């Protein structure tokens, strides 16, 4: 009888240990999922912020500058059109991010979405390199070559505008480098999280 009781107690203990291990595994999996979702939310927020800032510049800042200065309509349209085209990667990234659901999709689907997102990010670099010089070249060619209502002489105002332009570029560069590093860190967290979650499925 004592032997049977001992076996029963041992089996009960073994069952409790197994249940505890399952609970611990679920807790670890939930922590990894939450960390992955937190990194994803950070990337989503950054992309939304960048899109909103771009839309504010396109919809309010540059139109205000155009209305307050002798910039020609042609120059304004050129810059606005190129900025609009430049938003294509941002929209594509947000569309991909809207499909990212840690709990609703399997890990293979999530991994494919991450790869597609990284490809769009890679393409965006070249897209920006093309669009920004085109916008400036189009603007300056239109203004210096065809806007006869303004005499663009080398006065102190020109140097002030040039200095402010360079300062804007410098600030944008610093912010861009910081965002790229933060973005890379969050992407690494997402990829690490997906890899860890795969171990729970195996």
N, C-alpha and C positions, 0 to 999 in steps of 0.2 A: 504493500500500500504506500509506504514511504517513497519507494522508487517511482511509482506512478505519479504521486504528488510532485516529486522532484522534476519528472519529465514534463508534467503539465505546467509547472512554474517556469521551467526553462523555455518551453514553447511560447508561453505568454510573453516572457521577456524578449525572446527573439522576435515575436510579432511586433511588440512595442518599439524595438530598435529599428525594425524595417519601416514602420509607420513614421518614426521620427526622422529617418533618413529621407523618406519621400517628402515630408514636410520641409526639411532643410533644403532639399533640391528645388522644391517649388519656390521657396523664399529666395534662393540664389538666382533662379531663373527670372523671378519678378524683379529683383534688383538690377540684373543685367538689362532687362527689357526697359525699365524706367530710365536707366542711364543712357541707353541707346535713343529712347524717345526724347530725352532732354537735349541730347546733342542735335537730334533732328530738328527739334523746335528752335534751337539756336540758329541753325542754318536757314530754316524757313523765315524766321524773323529778320535775319540779315538780308535775305533776298527781297522780302517785302519792303523793308526800309530803303534799299537801293532803288527799287522800282518807284516808290513814292517820291523819293528825292528827284529822280529823273523826270517824273511827270510834273512835279512842281516847277522845275527849271524850264521844261518845255511849255507848260501851260501858263505860267505866271511870270517867272523871272525874265526869261529872254523876250517874251512879248512886251513886258514893261520897258526893258532896255530899248527895244526897237521903237516903241512909241515915244520915248523920251530923247532919242538921238536921231541924227539924220541917216541912219542905216537904211539902205534901200530895201524895198519889198522883196526883190529878187534874192538878195543876200539872206534876208530873214527866212524865206521859203527854203533856200538851199540848206541852211543849218537845221531848221526844223525837220525837214524830210530825212536828212542823214541821222539826226538824233532818233527819229521814229524808227528808222530801219535798225539802228543800233540797239533798240529795245528787244529785238527778236530773241536773242539768247536768254534774256531775263524772263520773258514770257514762257519760253520753252522749259526753263528750269523750274518755274513755279508750277507748270502743268505736271511735270514729273514728280515734284515734291508732293503735290496734292494726292498722288496715288500711293504714297508711302504710308503703309499702315502695319505697324509691328504686330498687332494682334490679329488683324484680319487677313493678312497675306502670308503665304509660306515663305521660307527663307530663300528659296531659289528665285522667286519673283522679286523679293526685296533686293537680292544681290544683283539681279539684272537691272533693276531700277537705279541702283547705285552706279553701276557701270555706265548706263546711259547718261546719268547726271554728270559723271566725271568727264565724259566725252563732250557734253555741251559746254562744261566749264573750260575744257581745253580749247574748244573751237571759239569760245568767247574772247579768249586772249587775242587770237589773230583777228577776230571780228573787230575788236576795239582798236587794234593797231592799224587796221584799214580805215575804219570810220572816222576816227579822230583827225588824222591828217587830211582826209577828204573834206571834212567839215571846215577845217581851217583854210585849206587851199581854196575851196570853193568860195568861202566868205571873202578872203583877201583878194582873190582874182576879181570877184564881182564888185567889191568896194573900190579897190585901187584902179581897176581897169575900166569900170563902166558907170560908177556912181559919180557923175559930173557935178552934182549939186554940192559936193563937199571938196574942199581943198585940203588933201592930206599932206601937209607939210611937216617937216621934222621940227615941230615946236615942242615946248616942255610938256604939253598935254599928251602928245604921242608917247613920250618917254614914261609919263605917269601911267598911261594905259598899258604900255608894254611891261612896266614893272609890276603892276597889279595882276596882269595875265600870268607872268612868271611865278608870282607869289601864290596865285590860285593853283597853278600846276604843282608847285612844291607841296602845298597843303594836301591836294588831292592825292599826290604820290605817297605821302606819309600815311594818310588814312587808308589808301589802297593796300599798302604793304601790311599794315596792321590787320586789315580785314582778311587778306589772303592767309596770313599766319593763323589767325583764329579759325578761319574756315577749314584750313588743312588739319588743324588739331581736332575740330569737331568731326570732320570726315573720317579721321583715323579712329575716333571713338566709335562711330557708327559701324565701321568695318570690323573693328575688334569685337564689338557687341554682337554682330551677326555671326562672326566666327565662333564666339562662345556659345551662342544659342544653338548653333549646329551640333555642338557636342551633347546638348540635352536631347536632341532628336535621334542621335545615333545609339 
